Amino acid sequence: MSTAKRRRESNWKQRKQHQNPHGKIKSLEEYADEIGSVPAAGASAESSNGEQS
């Protein structure tokens, strides 16, 4: 087996093992953890998008 073929197969296996499942959506709490703030109760996604721009 050539080195290039091994490298392609290795990359393919890594991609398959580290996939995110389709349809997985982060919660507001997960996004807040990423940016380090807590979302206000009742805050809509539209208002938080406007604040970040």
C-alpha positions as CSV (number, residue, x, y, z in Angstrom):
1,M,0.0,0.0,0.0
2,S,1.4,3.4,-0.9
3,T,2.1,6.1,1.6
4,A,-0.4,8.4,-0.1
5,K,-3.2,5.8,0.1
6,R,-2.5,5.2,3.8
7,R,-2.6,8.9,4.4
8,R,-5.9,9.2,2.6
9,E,-7.4,6.3,4.5
10,S,-6.2,7.6,7.8
11,N,-7.6,11.1,7.1
12,W,-10.9,9.5,6.1
13,K,-11.1,7.4,9.3
14,Q,-10.4,10.5,11.4
15,R,-13.1,12.5,9.7
16,K,-15.6,9.7,10.2
17,Q,-14.7,9.2,13.9
18,H,-15.0,13.0,14.7
19,Q,-18.2,13.8,12.9
20,N,-20.9,15.9,14.6
21,P,-24.3,14.2,14.2
22,H,-26.6,15.8,11.8
23,G,-29.1,18.2,13.3
24,K,-27.2,18.7,16.5
25,I,-27.9,22.3,17.7
26,K,-26.1,24.0,20.6
27,S,-28.3,25.3,23.4
28,L,-28.1,28.9,24.5
29,E,-26.2,27.7,27.6
30,E,-23.6,26.1,25.5
31,Y,-23.1,29.3,23.4
32,A,-22.9,31.3,26.6
33,D,-20.2,29.0,28.0
34,E,-18.2,29.6,24.8
35,I,-18.3,33.4,25.1
36,G,-18.3,33.5,28.9
37,S,-21.6,35.2,29.6
38,V,-25.0,34.0,30.7
39,P,-28.0,34.7,28.4
40,A,-30.8,36.8,29.9
41,A,-34.1,35.0,30.5
42,G,-36.4,35.6,27.5
43,A,-33.6,37.0,25.3
44,S,-34.2,36.1,21.6
45,A,-31.4,35.0,19.3
46,E,-32.0,38.0,17.0
47,S,-31.2,40.5,19.8
48,S,-28.0,38.6,20.8
49,N,-26.8,38.5,17.1
50,G,-27.2,42.3,16.8
51,E,-25.1,42.9,19.9
52,Q,-22.2,40.8,18.7
53,S,-21.8,42.7,15.4
